[in-house]
């Protein structure tokens, strides 16, 4: 859990000697990190509501706070994956583009659309939906790291966590999320199902396009799942 928080937040935590076993356990803890982040977002939204600023401005401010709290890692992954998928070259060329520090047109447009939609949806979401959205977004990592899903590169975060998650653990996590969504209404349950489907399609498609997953794919999966739950629920 400490490793999961050190990866996914700006908390000053340090973990030495990280191997695949520790990385796999950390991925399993990521939905819990999502719940904590969601609770933090709920608190920020409540404070902004007291200040009586417009909902859309509050939404964009919260999106910015989340980016700062997570080092913008997932947003970087979303932009890189969009640019990689927008490349018509071979997998090697796509991976080279993703590794580059800049953001191309596909990445920029993806960030505008995803962040804009999140900002518009967050201020109007029930607090339970916010918690569900962030937990679901981090549970997306489990799908990316299922056994049998290869890494696109021999190094990096993707290589460290690829194939570390047992299918029963991942399925069990998503079943718990779906059950937790029931009190929030049928739209929340549908949102979890759609998020699962979108991440599954992303993992399959990037596997064919890049030859496996990378750390960027994990980030893109998280942002897509977060957006799906916020918009649908």
C-alpha positions in Angstrom: 0.0 0.0 0.0 2.9 2.4 0.8 4.3 1.7 -2.7 0.9 2.3 -4.3 0.7 5.7 -2.6 4.2 6.6 -3.5 3.5 5.8 -7.2 0.1 7.5 -7.5 0.3 10.5 -5.2 2.8 13.3 -4.3 3.0 12.0 -0.7 6.7 11.9 0.4 6.9 8.2 0.7 9.9 6.1 -0.3 10.1 2.4 -1.0 13.4 0.7 -1.7 14.1 -2.6 -3.5 10.9 -2.7 -5.6 10.6 -6.0 -7.4 7.7 -7.5 -9.5 6.1 -9.1 -6.5 6.0 -5.8 -4.6 4.8 -4.0 -7.7 2.0 -6.6 -8.2 0.8 -6.1 -4.6 0.9 -2.3 -5.1 -1.3 -2.6 -8.2 -3.8 -4.6 -6.2 -3.9 -1.7 -3.6 -4.5 1.0 -6.2 -8.4 1.1 -5.9 -7.9 2.0 -2.2 -5.7 4.8 -3.3 -8.5 5.9 -5.6 -11.0 6.0 -2.7 -8.6 8.2 -0.7 -8.1 10.6 -3.7 -11.9 10.6 -4.2 -12.4 11.7 -0.6 -9.9 14.4 -1.0 -11.7 15.6 -4.1 -15.0 15.6 -2.3 -13.5 17.8 0.4 -12.1 20.3 -2.2 -15.4 20.4 -4.0 -17.2 21.2 -0.7 -14.8 24.0 0.0 -15.2 25.5 -3.4 -19.0 25.2 -3.1 -18.8 27.4 0.1 -16.9 30.0 -1.9 -19.9 30.3 -4.3 -17.8 30.3 -7.5 -19.3 29.0 -10.7 -19.6 25.2 -11.0 -17.4 25.0 -14.2 -14.6 27.1 -12.6 -14.8 24.9 -9.6 -14.6 21.8 -11.8 -11.4 23.0 -13.6 -9.8 24.0 -10.3 -10.5 20.5 -8.9 -9.0 18.9 -12.0 -5.9 21.0 -11.6 -5.7 20.0 -7.9 -5.9 16.3 -8.8 -3.2 16.8 -11.5 -0.9 18.3 -8.8 -1.8 15.6 -6.3 -0.9 12.8 -8.8 2.1 14.6 -10.5 0.0 14.6 -13.7 1.2 11.1 -14.4 -2.0 9.7 -15.8 -2.6 12.8 -18.0 0.9 12.3 -19.5 0.0 8.7 -20.2 -3.3 9.7 -21.8 -1.6 12.2 -24.1 1.2 9.8 -25.0 -1.1 6.9 -25.8 -3.3 9.2 -28.0 -0.3 10.3 -29.9 1.0 6.7 -30.2 -2.4 5.5 -31.5 -2.5 8.4 -33.9 0.8 7.3 -35.5 0.6 5.3 -38.7 4.0 3.8 -38.4 5.1 0.4 -37.0 4.9 -0.3 -33.2 8.5 0.8 -32.8 7.7 4.2 -34.2 4.6 4.5 -32.0 6.6 3.6 -28.9 9.2 6.1 -29.9 6.6 8.9 -30.2 5.1 7.9 -26.8 8.6 8.1 -25.2 9.2 11.6 -26.5 8.6 14.3 -23.9 6.3 16.5 -26.2 2.6 16.2 -26.8 1.3 16.0 -30.4 -2.1 17.1 -31.7 -3.8 13.9 -30.7 -2.5 14.2 -27.2 -3.5 17.8 -26.9 -7.0 17.2 -28.1 -7.5 14.2 -25.8 -6.4 16.3 -22.8 -8.8 19.1 -23.7 -11.8 16.8 -24.2 -11.1 14.5 -21.2 -10.2 17.3 -18.7 -13.0 19.5 -19.9 -15.6 16.8 -19.5 -14.3 15.9 -16.1 -14.3 19.5 -15.0 -17.9 19.9 -16.2 -19.1 16.7 -14.5 -17.3 16.8 -11.1 -19.3 19.7 -9.5 -22.6 18.0 -10.2 -21.6 14.6 -9.1 -22.9 13.0 -5.9 -20.1 12.5 -3.4 -20.6 8.7 -3.7 -20.2 8.9 -7.4 -16.9 10.8 -7.0 -15.6 8.1 -4.7 -16.7 5.4 -7.1 -15.2 7.2 -10.1 -11.7 7.5 -8.5 -11.8 3.9 -7.1 -12.8 2.6 -10.6 -10.2 4.7 -12.3 -7.4 3.1 -10.2 -9.0 -0.3 -10.5 -8.3 0.0 -14.3 -4.7 -0.7 -13.6 -5.6 -4.3 -12.6 -7.1 -4.9 -16.1 -3.9 -3.5 -17.7 -1.8 -5.9 -15.6 -3.7 -9.1 -16.0 -1.7 -12.3 -16.4 -1.1 -12.9 -20.1 -0.9 -9.2 -21.0 2.7 -8.6 -22.1 4.8 -5.4 -21.7 5.6 -3.5 -24.9 9.1 -2.6 -23.7 11.6 -4.7 -21.7 12.0 -1.8 -19.3 9.9 0.8 -17.5 6.8 0.6 -15.3 4.9 -1.5 -17.9 7.6 -4.2 -17.8 7.6 -4.2 -13.9 3.8 -4.7 -13.5 2.6 -6.4 -16.7 1.1 -9.8 -16.0 1.2 -9.5 -12.2 -2.6 -9.6 -11.5 -4.6 -12.8 -11.1 -7.8 -12.7 -13.1 -9.9 -13.6 -10.0 -8.6 -10.7 -8.0 -9.3 -8.3 -10.8 -12.8 -9.6 -11.5 -13.5 -9.6 -7.7 -12.4 -6.0 -7.5 -14.7 -4.9 -10.3 -17.6 -6.9 -8.8 -17.2 -5.1 -5.5 -17.2 -1.8 -7.4 -20.4 -2.7 -9.2 -22.1 -3.8 -6.0 -20.9 -0.6 -4.3 -22.5 1.3 -7.1 -26.0 -0.2 -6.5 -27.1 2.4 -3.8 -26.2 5.1 -6.3 -28.6 3.9 -8.9 -28.6 1.9 -12.1 -26.6 4.6 -14.0 -23.7 4.1 -11.5 -23.8 0.4 -12.1 -23.9 0.9 -15.8 -21.0 3.3 -15.5 -18.8 0.7 -13.8 -19.6 -1.8 -16.6 -18.9 0.7 -19.3 -15.6 1.7 -17.7 -14.6 -2.0 -17.5 -15.4 -2.5 -21.2 -13.6 0.7 -22.3 -10.4 -0.3 -20.4 -10.6 -3.8 -21.7 -10.9 -2.6 -25.3 -8.0 -0.1 -24.7 -5.7 -2.9 -23.4 -6.6 -5.2 -26.3 -6.1 -2.5 -28.9 -2.8 -1.2 -27.5 -1.6 -4.8 -27.2 -2.1 -5.2 -30.9 -0.8 -1.7 -31.8 2.2 -1.5 -29.4 2.9 -5.2 -28.7 1.8 -4.9 -25.0 1.2 -2.3 -22.3 3.4 0.5 -21.1 3.1 2.8 -18.1 1.4 5.3 -20.4 -1.4 2.8 -21.1 -2.1 2.5 -17.4 -2.4 6.3 -17.2 -4.7 6.4 -20.2 -6.9 3.6 -18.8 -7.3 5.5 -15.5 -8.4 8.7 -17.1 -10.8 7.0 -19.4 -12.4 5.0 -16.6 -12.7 8.1 -14.5 -14.3 10.0 -17.3 -16.8 7.2 -18.0 -18.1 7.0 -14.4 -18.3 10.8 -14.0 -20.2 11.3 -17.2 -22.6 8.3 -17.0 -23.3 8.3 -13.3 
